[in-house]
Amino acid sequence: MVPKSRKEAETEVRSWGFGHVFTWTDGPNSYYPPHSHAGLTTHLILSGELTIWYPDDEKPAKETFGPGDRVDVDAGKKHEVWMGNGGCTYVIGE
């Protein structure tokens, strides 16, 4: 599979109905403590890995995603995120 360019990935995320779309890069082993967002967000992974878990779920489990994966987080859903050893670049749609 040939990786998408940043422009192609941003166009794809816009086609999913998101009005605010941008590409973000986190460094190796970056961490976001538990938080939530006011609206639905999506993340299309371009490179690296992202691990997410939802601490308020009945049976919380960490899931790791890599290039080409889409991760949606519902509005108001508390989540915690870790980036892999090589960091992570992803397109965010809000």
SULCORNOR-V546811 format. One record per residue. RES is the residue in one letter. OMEGA is omega in radians with two decimals (none if undefined). BURIAL is # if it has 24 or more other C-alpha atoms within 12 Angstrom, else .. Layout:
{{RES/OMEGA/BURIAL} {RES/OMEGA/BURIAL}}
This chain:
{{M/3.11/.} {V/-3.13/.} {P/3.09/.} {K/2.99/.} {S/3.10/.} {R/-3.12/#} {K/3.12/.} {E/-3.12/.} {A/3.12/#} {E/3.09/#} {T/3.12/.} {E/-3.12/#} {V/3.06/#} {R/-3.12/.} {S/3.10/.} {W/3.07/.} {G/3.14/.} {F/-3.10/.} {G/3.13/.} {H/-3.05/.} {V/3.11/#} {F/3.11/#} {T/-3.08/#} {W/3.07/.} {T/3.03/#} {D/3.13/#} {G/3.14/.} {P/3.05/.} {N/3.05/.} {S/-3.05/.} {Y/3.04/.} {Y/3.14/.} {P/-3.09/.} {P/-3.13/.} {H/3.07/.} {S/3.14/.} {H/-3.11/.} {A/-3.11/.} {G/3.05/.} {L/3.03/.} {T/3.05/#} {T/3.14/#} {H/3.07/#} {L/-3.04/#} {I/3.10/#} {L/3.12/#} {S/3.14/#} {G/-3.10/#} {E/3.10/#} {L/3.07/#} {T/-3.08/#} {I/2.97/#} {W/-3.07/#} {Y/-2.98/#} {P/-3.12/.} {D/3.10/.} {D/3.14/.} {E/3.09/.} {K/-3.08/.} {P/3.10/.} {A/3.09/.} {K/3.08/.} {E/3.13/.} {T/-3.11/.} {F/-3.13/#} {G/-3.05/#} {P/3.12/#} {G/-3.12/#} {D/3.06/#} {R/3.12/#} {V/3.07/#} {D/3.08/#} {V/-3.12/#} {D/3.08/.} {A/3.07/.} {G/-3.10/.} {K/-3.14/.} {K/3.13/#} {H/-3.14/#} {E/-2.99/#} {V/3.05/#} {W/3.04/#} {M/-3.13/#} {G/-3.14/#} {N/3.13/.} {G/-3.08/.} {G/-3.11/#} {C/3.01/#} {T/-3.07/#} {Y/3.06/#} {V/3.13/#} {I/3.01/#} {G/3.13/#} {E/none/#}}
